[in-house]
Amino acid sequence: MNKLMIFINGFFIVIMNTFNGMLTGSTSVYWTSAVHHVLSLVFMFFIYVALDKNKFRMGRLEAKYYLPGVMSAGTVMIASACIANIGATFLIVFNLVGQVLISLAIDEFGLFGMEKVPFRKKNLIGYSFILAGIFIMFS
């Protein structure tokens, strides 16, 4: 089920980036990011009220756990500004490369308090395919 949800999330990300890029073309990257996050907040508020059994309170968490929200504003702005120039495919390719590199570092060194996941040589095959695909796309 998780793999299916992640697969579907990939569709959502590309569609979201495409529409955000279109909105940026008509307004600005800052307006796009604001609209994106306000609508996300409203939508998630209703989901939270309907489904969250724990009724979370903000004071319980360390400040570092709010950092992804700040980072999200940056990712939306960057994607919205770039998609019109490079297209959805290259946007996702560059995102994938960045995600793979930081994921490797997080897993290998246990960054941010995550459990270490040692690099396995058999993974080189998968990484080789990713790199080969990127080189083919750029040539």
Secondary structure by P-SEA (a helix, b strand, c coil): caaaaaaaaaaaaaaaaaaaaaaaaaccaaaaaaaaaaaaaaaaaaaaaacccccccccccccccaaaaaaaaaaaaaaaaccccccaaaaaaaaaaaaaaaaaaaaaccccccccccccccaaaaaaaaaaaaaaaac
